[in-house]
Amino acid sequence: MDPRREIAREAARLLYTGASEEYIHAKEQAARSLGIETMPSNHEVAVELDLLADEIEGKTRAELIIKMRDLALGLMRVLSDVKPVLRGSVWRGTTRKGSDIDIDVYSNEPSEVKKLLEDSGYEVSSSEENVAVSGRGTSRSTHIQVRLDDDIEGEVVVRPAEEHGLEARCEVYGDVKKGLRLPELEKLMNTDPLRKFVPGRRYR
């Protein structure tokens, strides 16, 4: 096996089993354990992680992806007035056991979003404000954890209304994190519920 792929595969195993939580740490740990100095990209690790999840979870993984996208659809319909966008692995179609549902919404009143969720029957387990500093300046967001099923959670991230439409680049795949808006997810569920949104890249 190509050394880069060997490290990517081991890093993917570490991430899947929870032995490592961050891509950079998984790659460094894999390189040390294998005694190989070359370092794969995050994208290469993500490809191996996707393959590994398929091997371990089999057909139940496809069922999980459809279930989580369906749960996301119901949640986004409730949040339709605050411009919901599905992000993360449920958008990508790379969901695996232990994944959660990530949805961004845009509002300057996080408390109203929380109340909307509770009034709609969702169990809100926590709500926490987060402050991030980047080249664009300081950005505030509120992260609301929602219980969607016995073993599935969602995270609704309330971002300032003026940030709607801003683009950010994915640290794993390197592309723009476009996500899926409500009409796009509705169409997807009716046409191709297992479609993946992952850019292709070959090993060098």
C-alpha positions as CSV (number, residue, x, y, z in Angstrom):
1,M,0.0,0.0,0.0
2,D,1.2,3.5,-0.8
3,P,2.7,5.1,2.4
4,R,0.4,8.1,2.3
5,R,-2.6,5.9,2.1
6,E,-1.3,3.6,4.8
7,I,-1.1,6.6,7.2
8,A,-4.5,7.9,6.0
9,R,-6.0,4.5,6.7
10,E,-4.6,4.3,10.2
11,A,-5.6,7.8,10.9
12,A,-9.1,7.0,9.8
13,R,-9.2,4.0,12.1
14,L,-8.2,6.2,15.0
15,L,-10.9,8.7,14.2
16,Y,-13.6,6.1,13.7
17,T,-12.8,4.3,17.0
18,G,-12.6,7.6,18.9
19,A,-8.9,7.1,19.8
20,S,-8.4,10.6,18.2
21,E,-10.8,13.4,17.7
22,E,-8.9,15.8,15.4
23,Y,-7.5,15.0,12.0
24,I,-4.1,16.5,12.7
25,H,-3.7,14.5,15.8
26,A,-4.8,11.3,14.1
27,K,-2.4,11.8,11.3
28,E,0.5,12.5,13.6
29,Q,-0.3,9.5,15.8
30,A,-0.6,7.2,12.8
31,A,2.7,8.4,11.3
32,R,4.5,7.8,14.6
33,S,3.0,4.3,15.1
34,L,3.8,3.3,11.5
35,G,7.2,5.0,11.4
36,I,6.4,6.8,8.2
37,E,7.3,10.5,7.8
38,T,5.0,11.4,4.8
39,M,1.7,13.1,5.7
40,P,-1.6,12.7,3.8
41,S,-4.1,15.5,3.5
42,N,-7.3,15.7,5.6
43,H,-9.2,14.9,2.4
44,E,-7.3,11.6,2.0
45,V,-8.0,10.7,5.5
46,A,-11.7,11.5,5.0
47,V,-11.8,9.2,2.0
48,E,-10.4,6.3,4.0
49,L,-12.8,7.1,6.9
50,D,-15.7,6.9,4.5
51,L,-14.5,3.6,3.2
52,L,-13.9,2.2,6.7
53,A,-17.4,3.2,7.8
54,D,-18.9,1.4,4.8
55,E,-16.9,-1.8,5.6
56,I,-17.9,-1.8,9.3
57,E,-21.5,-0.7,9.1
58,G,-22.5,-2.2,5.8
59,K,-26.1,-1.6,4.6
60,T,-27.2,-0.2,8.0
61,R,-25.1,2.9,7.1
62,A,-27.2,3.7,4.1
63,E,-30.3,3.4,6.3
64,L,-28.7,5.7,8.8
65,I,-27.9,8.4,6.2
66,I,-31.5,8.4,5.0
67,K,-32.9,8.5,8.5
68,M,-30.7,11.4,9.5
69,R,-31.5,13.3,6.4
70,D,-35.2,12.8,7.0
71,L,-34.8,14.0,10.6
72,A,-32.9,17.0,9.4
73,L,-35.7,17.7,6.9
74,G,-38.3,17.8,9.7
75,L,-36.1,20.1,11.8
76,M,-35.4,22.4,8.9
77,R,-39.1,22.7,8.1
78,V,-39.7,24.0,11.7
79,L,-36.8,26.4,11.2
80,S,-37.8,27.6,7.8
81,D,-38.2,31.2,8.8
82,V,-34.6,31.5,9.9
83,K,-33.0,30.3,6.6
84,P,-31.7,26.8,7.7
85,V,-28.8,25.2,5.9
86,L,-27.8,21.6,6.5
87,R,-24.0,21.2,7.0
88,G,-21.6,18.5,8.1
89,S,-21.6,14.8,7.4
90,V,-25.4,14.6,6.9
91,W,-25.1,17.1,4.1
92,R,-22.0,15.4,2.7
93,G,-23.6,11.9,2.8
94,T,-20.7,10.6,4.9
95,T,-22.7,10.1,8.1
96,R,-21.6,7.2,10.3
97,K,-22.5,5.7,13.6
98,G,-22.1,8.5,16.2
99,S,-22.6,11.4,13.8
100,D,-24.9,14.2,14.6
101,I,-27.0,16.6,12.5
102,D,-25.6,20.1,11.9
103,I,-27.8,22.9,10.8
104,D,-27.0,26.6,10.6
105,V,-29.7,29.2,10.9
106,Y,-29.5,33.0,10.7
107,S,-31.2,35.2,13.3
108,N,-30.2,37.9,15.8
109,E,-32.5,36.4,18.4
110,P,-31.1,33.0,19.5
111,S,-33.6,32.8,22.4
112,E,-36.5,32.9,19.9
113,V,-35.0,30.1,17.9
114,K,-34.7,28.0,21.1
115,K,-38.3,28.8,22.0
116,L,-39.4,27.8,18.5
117,L,-37.7,24.4,18.8
118,E,-39.2,23.8,22.3
119,D,-42.7,24.9,21.2
120,S,-42.5,22.5,18.3
121,G,-41.9,19.6,20.7
122,Y,-38.1,19.2,20.4
123,E,-36.1,18.4,23.5
124,V,-33.4,21.1,23.9
125,S,-30.6,19.6,26.0
126,S,-28.3,22.7,26.1
127,S,-27.6,26.1,24.6
128,E,-24.2,27.8,24.6
129,E,-22.8,31.0,23.1
130,N,-19.5,30.7,21.2
131,V,-17.2,33.5,20.2
132,A,-14.7,32.9,17.3
133,V,-12.0,35.2,16.0
134,S,-10.8,34.9,12.4
135,G,-9.4,37.1,9.6
136,R,-12.9,38.5,9.2
137,G,-13.1,39.6,12.8
138,T,-15.1,38.4,15.7
139,S,-18.2,36.2,15.1
140,R,-20.7,35.2,17.7
141,S,-22.9,32.1,17.5
142,T,-25.2,30.1,19.7
143,H,-25.1,26.3,19.7
144,I,-28.3,24.6,20.6
145,Q,-28.3,20.9,21.2
146,V,-31.5,19.1,20.2
147,R,-32.5,15.5,20.9
148,L,-33.9,14.0,17.7
149,D,-34.0,10.3,18.4
150,D,-32.9,7.8,21.1
151,D,-29.3,7.9,19.8
152,I,-29.3,10.9,17.4
153,E,-28.7,14.5,18.3
154,G,-28.8,17.7,16.3
155,E,-26.9,20.9,16.7
156,V,-28.6,24.1,15.6
157,V,-26.0,26.9,15.2
158,V,-27.7,30.3,15.3
159,R,-25.5,32.8,13.4
160,P,-26.1,36.6,13.0
161,A,-28.6,37.4,10.3
162,E,-26.0,39.4,8.4
163,E,-23.8,36.4,8.0
164,H,-26.3,34.6,5.8
165,G,-24.8,33.9,2.4
166,L,-21.2,34.1,3.5
167,E,-19.0,31.3,2.3
168,A,-16.5,29.3,4.3
169,R,-13.9,26.7,3.1
170,C,-14.0,23.2,4.5
171,E,-10.8,22.3,6.5
172,V,-11.3,18.6,5.5
173,Y,-12.2,18.6,1.9
174,G,-10.9,22.0,0.9
175,D,-14.1,23.1,-1.0
176,V,-16.7,25.7,-0.1
177,K,-19.2,24.4,2.5
178,K,-22.3,25.1,0.5
179,G,-24.6,22.8,2.4
180,L,-28.3,22.1,1.5
181,R,-31.1,24.6,1.9
182,L,-34.6,23.4,2.7
183,P,-35.9,23.2,-0.9
184,E,-32.7,21.4,-2.0
185,L,-33.0,18.8,0.8
186,E,-36.7,18.2,-0.1
187,K,-35.7,17.6,-3.7
188,L,-32.8,15.3,-2.7
189,M,-35.0,13.2,-0.5
190,N,-37.4,12.6,-3.4
191,T,-34.7,11.9,-6.0
192,D,-31.4,10.7,-4.6
193,P,-31.4,10.4,-0.8
194,L,-28.0,8.7,-0.7
195,R,-26.2,11.2,-2.9
196,K,-22.8,12.3,-1.6
197,F,-21.4,15.9,-1.8
198,V,-17.7,15.1,-1.7
199,P,-15.1,16.5,-4.1
200,G,-13.0,13.9,-5.8
201,R,-9.2,13.8,-5.3
202,R,-6.6,11.1,-6.1
203,Y,-3.6,10.1,-4.0
204,R,-0.4,11.8,-5.2
